[in-house]
Amino acid sequence: MLEIEVCIGSACYVKGSNKVVQDLNQMIQSEGWQDKVNLKGAFCMRACQNHTGLGIRINGEQIHNITMQNAAETLKKEIAARLA
């Protein structure tokens, strides 16, 4: 099972992490990944301090350069590749 953590700290929230969580929930449902993906919130991953985009980890690995604008497309590719 993939574990996806999305930072819901104040800096990431302002940058759109709440929308990313909503989009990921919809994606998980529409792709039928409910039994394969565990989505949860997390607090500061230091992504904002390191200028690496929104704080998102998949199985503990930080995913870099994620923004609200590219999150759905990028994360769908990442998740599909890891589930293949």
C-alpha positions, -999 to +999 in steps of 0.1 A: +000+000+000+013+035-009+013+060+019+009+096+007+014+124+031+005+160+022+017+189+044-012+208+059+010+233+078+002+269+073+027+277+045+017+247+024-020+254+031-016+289+018+001+275-013-029+252-020-022+219-002-059+217+009-069+217-028-043+190-035-058+168-008-093+173-023-080+164-058-060+134-045-091+121-028-111+124-060-083+108-080-081+078-056-118+073-059-120+077-097-090+054-103-102+027-079-071+030-057-090+030-023-074-003-013-039+007-026-034+042-014-035+057+021-037+095+020-031+115+052-022+149+063+012+158+079+027+188+094+059+206+084+081+187+060+104+218+056+095+219+018+088+256+021+121+263+038+140+242+012+120+258-017+110+224-030+073+231-036+045+217-015+053+192+011+043+158-003+058+124+005+051+090-011+063+061+011+085+085+030+102+099-002+098+137-006+084+146-040+099+179-052+086+207-073+049+200-067+026+231-070-011+234-068-011+238-106+009+206-115+000+184-085-028+163-100-009+154-132+024+148-115+010+128-086-012+107-109+019+097-128+039+090-096+012+069-081+004+049-112+041+041-117+045+030-081+014+008-083+024-008-116 
